[in-house]
């Protein structure tokens, strides 16, 4: 179908060139010659060369700029050769532990509660997380402490207490 369109386009342009030259009263032989030449030129201009790979290839969309996820950045921040963790890892761990200790009523910035912090996290763990060289073992210990202090346990316990409260109507009773 495409070749038919190109052929008709070339014939039309050649015909128009011939009419234009005939109006200018050019000899018939020159009109035919120039008309065929113009039609051939239009065909050649529209010709797509088969060795050009871009001609019929579908255009691939440009890939979006990749921005790594938090998990991949944190994974690359742990160096297993030196057994240390980068500041990005320790910063996230400190924020999580600070938030979970605050839920238990312990302020890590208060020096009077340092013994409670050590009791809940482990001896000296908070100091090692704030130090210059945090090891992978410290990261594992901090993650275990964060799981022990987890915020979801309080929510589950509160849900269980509400479900077992005899004075509180069940959802079926309250909706009927």
N, C-alpha and C positions, 0 to 999 in steps of 0.2 A: 504494500500500500504506500509505503514511504517513497519507493522508487517511482511510482506512478505520479505522485504529487510533484516530485522533483522534475520529472519529464514534462509534465504539463506546465510547470512554472517556466522552464527553459523555453518551451515552444511559445508560450505567451509573450515572454520578453523578446524573443527573436521576431515574432510576428509584429509586435509594436515597433521594434527597431526598423523592420522592413517598411512598415507604413510611414514612419517618420522620414525615411530616406526617399520613399516614393513621392511624398509631399514636396520634398526639396528638389524633385525632378532629376534624381540621380539615375543613371542608366540601369536597366533591369538586371544585368549581370552583376553589377556592384551591389544592388539591393539584396539579391539572393546571397551573394557571398558574405556581405556584412551581417545579414540576418542569421545565417548559419554560424558564423564566427561568434556573434553575441550569444546565441543559444548554447553553443559549446562552452563558452566562457562561464555562463550561468551554471551549467551542469558541473563544470570543474570546481567552481567556487563552492557549490553545495555538496561536492563529493567528500565523503568521509573515508579517510585512508584506513585500511584494516590493521596496519601496524601501530596505530595510535591506541594505546590501551585505555585512554581516558574517554574515548568516544562513546562506547556503549556500556561502560562499567557503571554500576549504580554508585551514587555518591554516598560514601559512608558518613554518618554524622560525626562531627568533631567530638571526641571524648571529653566529658566534663573534667575540670581540674579536680584531681583526686586529693581529698583532704582526709587523712587517716582518722580512724575512730579513736575514741579515748582508750579503748582496750589495746589497740595496736601501739599507741604511743606509750602506754604504761608498760606493755610487754618489752618494748625496745629500751625502756628506761631501766630495766633490770639487767645487769651485767653478770652473767654466770661465770665468766672467767675470773673476775676479781671478787665474786661473791658479794657485790654491793648493789644497792638500789639508788637510783637517781633522786633528786630533790622532788621531782613531780610525783613520784610514788609516795614518798614520805609525807608530802604536803596533803595528798588525798587521804592517807591513813590517819594523819593527825586530825584532819577535819571530821572524819567519820567517828573516830574515837572521842573527840571533844563533844560532838553532838550526842553520842550515846551515853557518855558519862554524865552529861548535863541532864539527860532524861532520868538518871538515877540520883540526881541531886548532888553531883560531885563537880566542882569547878577546878579544872586542871591549872588555871592561872593563879589559884590561891595557894600560897606555900603552906598554909596550915592544913590543907587537905592532901598533901603529898603522900602521906601514908595510906589514905583511902585510894588514891590513884594507883599506888604500887600494889595494894591488896587486890584491886579489881582487874588491873592489867597484867601484873607480874612485876617482879622486882627490877626497877631501873629501866623498864621498857620505854616509858615516856621520855626519859632522858636520852636514851639511845636513838629514839626517833627524831629528837631535836638536835642530835649531834652531827658531826661532820661525816661520819662513815656509818651508814645504816646497812647492816648485812641482810642477806636473803632470809636467814633464820629469824631475824628481828621482824621482817615483813610477815613471815608465816605466823609468828607468835602474835603479832598485832592483828592479823586477820582472824585468828582463832579467838582472840579476846573480843573483837568486834562481833563475831558470831555469838559468843556467850552473852554479850550485853545487848544483843539484837533488839531493835525497836519493834519487830513483829510479834515477839513473845508477849509483850504487854497487851497488845491489841487482841491476840488470841485469848489470853486469860480474861480480858474484859468481856469478850464475846461469850466465853463459857459461863462467866458469872451471870451475865444478863440472861442467857438461855436457861440457867438453873434457878433463877429467882422465881419463887412460887407466887409472889404478889404481882409480878409483872405479867400482863396478858400476852399470850402468844400472838403471832401474826395472824393466824386463822381467826382467833377470837376477836381481835381488834378490827378486822376487816368485815366481819359478818354482822 
